[in-house]
Amino acid sequence: MLSINPKEISTGELHGYLLGAIAPRPIAFASTIDAEGNPNLSPFSFFNVFGSNPPILVFSPARRVRDNTIKDTLENALETKEVVINVVNYAIVQQMSLSSTEYAKGVNEFEKAGFTMLPSDEIKPFRVAESPVQFECKVKDVIFTGDEGGAGNLIVCEVVKIHISEDVLADDGSIDQHKIDLVARAGGNYYTRAREGFFEIPKPVSTLGIGVDAIPLEIRNSKILTGNNLGMLGNVDQLPTLDAVNNFRKDHPEFIGIEITKKHTFAKQYLSKNDVESAWKVLLLK
């Protein structure tokens, strides 16, 4: 394994390792205005949600690594204490990327990227009309993590109004993760389209999983079953009963008397279909 002391490599190299490993990252498409009312629009992938009561979003226009300068978005946020964070989906990702071009101060990135400037209700910066979700925010704080190139500037935003396109809503009123079609940043020039990689994992909150440590050693030390497989097996709150295993034996005589490797292989196949109960029954057959 490669082990690195951050202080022993260049900031540029470190930046690459961090962004390559900490991904995918959601994108804050931040709209601000300066003291004279000139609009600015720029994307930032150092971004996430940090609370819902109050609703807090944080993003960071870091100091430029190459020349240690700061970005217009940061200057505007400090001046006006207002920002709109627009969500980026696949339909606008190319325009969003274009807007990240470092145009001269005063150039309108809305116009350069072909976006529609939509007035906000509670604050002065404009919303991106084409964005499926827009958060009007007041800047609560700015945390400076350093004064060298690459240092973060954490803009702490409280959401004062949310606008959601009805096109991305499910029948129950929630946001449909397939309809919203979000994108995120990775290392280098890579992006990811979220809906193409979705999968579900039951949350271990309603029941108390037995844990991997409670799985018999013969299964835990399997050369067939992966760590993910063991995690699924350990997430059950109880093992199948003896009666359930015996009934499974009657329905599946092909599993009786098979050697351990084949047994684990069949269990793995059930797990690939999210059928954890049948996987356990195969494993518990004597």
C-alpha distance (Angstrom), angle and dihedral (degrees) to the residues before:
residue distance angle dihedral
M1 . . .
L2 3.80 . .
S3 3.82 110.2 .
I4 3.80 119.1 -165.0
N5 3.78 134.6 -169.3
P6 3.84 103.3 -148.8
K7 3.79 90.3 -144.1
E8 3.80 92.1 58.8
I9 3.82 98.7 59.4
S10 3.79 132.6 57.1
T11 3.80 120.6 -88.4
G12 3.80 89.0 -116.7
E13 3.80 92.3 55.9
L14 3.79 92.0 45.3
H15 3.80 90.5 48.6
G16 3.81 89.3 55.3
Y17 3.80 93.8 50.1
L18 3.81 92.7 47.6
L19 3.79 95.3 49.0
G20 3.79 92.8 42.4
A21 3.79 92.9 52.9
I22 3.81 102.2 35.5
A23 3.78 100.1 61.6
P24 2.94 156.7 175.4
R25 3.79 94.4 35.0
P26 3.83 124.0 -173.6
I27 3.79 116.3 -121.0
A28 3.80 125.6 -120.5
F29 3.79 105.3 -154.9
A30 3.78 95.3 -160.4
S31 3.79 123.1 -158.2
T32 3.80 117.9 -168.2
I33 3.79 139.4 157.2
D34 3.80 130.0 -142.8
A35 3.79 125.7 -126.7
E36 3.83 90.1 -85.0
G37 3.80 92.5 52.5
N38 3.81 97.8 -105.5
P39 3.84 110.9 150.6
N40 3.79 124.8 -125.6
L41 3.79 129.0 -172.1
S42 3.80 126.4 -171.1
P43 3.85 138.6 151.7
F44 3.81 124.9 -125.0
S45 3.79 126.8 -174.6
F46 3.80 96.2 -167.7
F47 3.79 88.1 90.8
N48 3.80 145.2 117.0
V49 3.82 146.9 141.4
F50 3.81 115.7 -91.9
G51 3.79 105.7 -179.8
S52 3.78 145.2 -5.7
N53 3.80 102.4 -148.6
P54 2.96 96.1 73.0
P55 3.83 96.0 12.4
I56 3.81 104.6 -122.5
L57 3.80 128.5 -176.1
V58 3.80 122.3 -178.3
F59 3.79 128.1 -164.7
S60 3.78 132.5 167.2
P61 3.82 128.2 -141.3
A62 3.81 92.6 -164.7
R63 3.78 122.4 -152.5
R64 3.80 110.1 -92.3
V65 3.78 111.5 -95.1
R66 3.80 95.1 -146.1
D67 3.81 99.6 54.3
N68 3.83 107.7 2.6
T69 3.81 93.7 -118.6
I70 3.80 123.8 143.8
K71 3.79 127.6 -123.7
D72 3.80 130.0 -109.4
T73 3.81 90.3 -118.3
L74 3.80 91.1 62.2
E75 3.80 93.1 46.4
N76 3.80 91.2 49.4
A77 3.81 93.5 47.0
L78 3.79 90.0 52.3
E79 3.82 91.9 48.1
T80 3.79 101.6 43.8
K81 3.85 104.2 19.2
E82 3.82 90.6 -139.9
V83 3.81 135.0 105.9
V84 3.78 139.8 162.3
I85 3.80 114.3 -140.8
N86 3.78 108.7 -156.0
V87 3.81 121.1 -164.0
V88 3.81 117.0 -124.6
N89 3.80 121.5 -137.6
Y90 3.78 131.7 176.7
A91 3.81 93.4 -92.8
I92 3.82 92.0 66.2
V93 3.82 103.4 27.8
Q94 3.82 95.6 107.2
Q95 3.81 92.8 49.3
M96 3.80 89.5 46.0
S97 3.80 90.2 53.6
L98 3.80 90.8 49.9
S99 3.80 90.6 53.2
S100 3.81 89.8 59.1
T101 3.81 89.5 70.5
E102 3.79 107.6 117.8
Y103 3.78 99.2 -116.3
A104 3.80 119.9 177.6
K105 3.78 117.3 -81.6
G106 3.79 110.1 -83.0
V107 3.82 95.4 31.3
N108 3.81 110.4 126.6
E109 3.83 108.7 -124.0
F110 3.82 90.0 -169.2
E111 3.78 88.8 65.6
K112 3.81 95.7 38.9
A113 3.81 91.9 53.4
G114 3.82 95.5 38.8
F115 3.80 97.7 -114.4
T116 3.80 127.0 149.3
M117 3.81 116.8 -117.9
L118 3.80 107.8 -134.0
P119 3.83 118.2 -169.6
S120 3.80 115.2 -119.1
D121 3.80 123.3 -129.5
E122 3.80 102.2 -137.6
I123 3.81 105.6 21.2
K124 3.81 138.8 35.9
P125 3.84 104.1 -116.1
F126 3.79 114.3 94.1
R127 3.79 126.3 -113.2
V128 3.81 124.1 -128.8
A129 3.80 101.9 -112.8
E130 3.81 92.0 -156.5
S131 3.83 93.4 56.5
P132 3.83 113.5 101.0
V133 3.82 93.6 -140.4
Q134 3.81 127.3 26.5
F135 3.81 125.7 -171.7
E136 3.78 118.2 -158.6
C137 3.80 106.2 -153.0
K138 3.78 142.8 -174.6
V139 3.81 115.0 -145.5
K140 3.81 107.6 -119.6
D141 3.79 98.5 178.3
V142 3.79 144.4 -14.6
I143 3.80 117.6 -142.0
F144 3.79 116.3 -160.0
T145 3.80 111.7 -154.3
G146 3.81 96.6 -172.5
D147 3.78 146.2 -26.5
E148 3.81 101.4 -118.6
G149 3.81 129.3 90.2
G150 3.80 110.3 -73.3
A151 3.81 94.9 27.7
G152 3.78 115.9 138.6
N153 3.79 126.7 -120.1
L154 3.79 106.9 -159.9
I155 3.79 111.1 -151.6
V156 3.81 107.4 -160.1
C157 3.81 109.6 -154.3
E158 3.80 130.9 -170.9
V159 3.79 113.7 -152.0
V160 3.81 111.7 -127.0
K161 3.81 98.0 172.9
I162 3.81 136.9 10.5
H163 3.81 126.6 -155.2
I164 3.82 117.8 -164.6
S165 3.79 126.0 -175.5
E166 3.78 110.9 -124.3
D167 3.81 87.4 -138.2
V168 3.83 90.3 75.5
L169 3.81 97.5 46.9
A170 3.80 124.4 108.3
D171 3.81 122.4 -137.6
D172 3.81 90.4 -93.5
G173 3.80 92.4 54.6
S174 3.80 96.2 -105.8
I175 3.80 123.1 121.6
D176 3.80 110.1 -88.5
Q177 3.80 106.4 -134.8
H178 3.80 92.2 -150.1
K179 3.79 95.4 47.6
I180 3.80 95.0 48.6
D181 3.83 89.7 53.8
L182 3.81 97.0 -162.1
V183 3.79 125.3 -162.2
A184 3.80 129.5 -154.0
R185 3.80 139.5 -168.6
A186 3.78 127.8 -108.4
G187 3.81 132.7 172.6
G188 3.80 123.3 -46.4
N189 3.79 112.6 -9.3
Y190 3.80 93.7 -27.0
Y191 3.78 126.0 126.3
T192 3.78 129.6 175.6
R193 3.80 130.4 -142.7
A194 3.79 103.6 -137.9
R195 3.79 101.6 -152.0
E196 3.81 92.1 57.8
G197 3.79 91.1 64.1
F198 3.81 104.0 38.6
F199 3.79 121.8 137.6
E200 3.79 132.0 157.8
I201 3.80 130.4 -125.0
P202 3.82 120.3 -171.7
K203 3.80 109.3 -117.6
P204 3.83 112.8 -119.8
V205 3.80 93.4 -134.6
S206 3.79 106.3 96.5
T207 3.81 93.4 50.8
L208 3.79 134.2 27.7
G209 3.79 109.7 -114.2
I210 3.79 117.2 -138.8
G211 3.81 90.4 -126.4
V212 3.79 131.3 -133.6
D213 3.81 90.6 -85.7
A214 3.84 89.2 65.7
I215 3.81 93.1 55.8
P216 3.84 113.0 103.1
L217 3.81 112.5 -97.9
E218 3.80 92.4 -119.6
I219 3.79 88.7 62.3
R220 3.81 96.6 35.4
N221 3.82 91.6 54.7
S222 3.80 93.5 46.9
K223 3.79 118.1 142.5
I224 3.80 89.2 -152.4
L225 3.79 103.9 47.3
T226 3.82 117.0 74.4
G227 3.77 130.4 -144.9
N228 3.81 88.9 -98.7
N229 3.81 89.5 52.9
L230 3.80 91.3 51.3
G231 3.80 90.0 47.8
M232 3.80 89.9 56.2
L233 3.80 92.0 47.4
G234 3.79 91.2 48.6
N235 3.80 93.0 50.7
V236 3.83 94.0 72.8
D237 3.79 116.9 100.9
Q238 3.80 93.1 -142.8
L239 3.80 139.9 5.6
P240 3.82 122.1 -107.8
T241 3.80 112.7 -85.8
L242 3.80 121.3 -106.0
D243 3.81 89.2 -109.4
A244 3.80 90.9 53.5
V245 3.80 91.2 50.0
N246 3.82 91.6 48.1
N247 3.80 91.6 50.1
F248 3.80 88.9 49.8
R249 3.83 88.5 51.5
K250 3.82 90.8 55.1
D251 3.81 91.9 49.6
H252 3.82 93.8 45.0
P253 3.80 110.2 37.3
E254 3.82 88.8 159.8
F255 3.82 89.2 76.8
I256 3.79 95.8 54.6
G257 3.79 115.4 109.8
I258 3.81 97.1 -0.5
E259 3.80 118.5 145.8
I260 3.80 121.4 -99.8
T261 3.80 97.8 -102.3
K262 3.80 92.4 54.5
K263 3.80 91.0 44.0
H264 3.79 90.8 54.2
T265 3.80 90.7 45.9
F266 3.80 91.9 54.8
A267 3.82 90.4 46.4
K268 3.80 89.3 51.7
Q269 3.80 89.8 53.6
Y270 3.80 90.8 54.1
L271 3.81 90.3 48.4
S272 3.81 90.6 52.7
K273 3.81 85.7 61.2
N274 3.84 91.8 47.1
D275 3.81 89.8 -112.8
V276 3.80 96.6 137.9
E277 3.81 95.2 161.4
S278 3.81 93.4 57.7
A279 3.81 90.1 45.3
W280 3.79 89.8 55.9
K281 3.80 91.6 47.3
V282 3.81 91.3 54.3
L283 3.79 90.9 48.1
L284 3.82 92.8 48.8
L285 3.80 95.2 50.5
K286 3.81 112.1 115.7
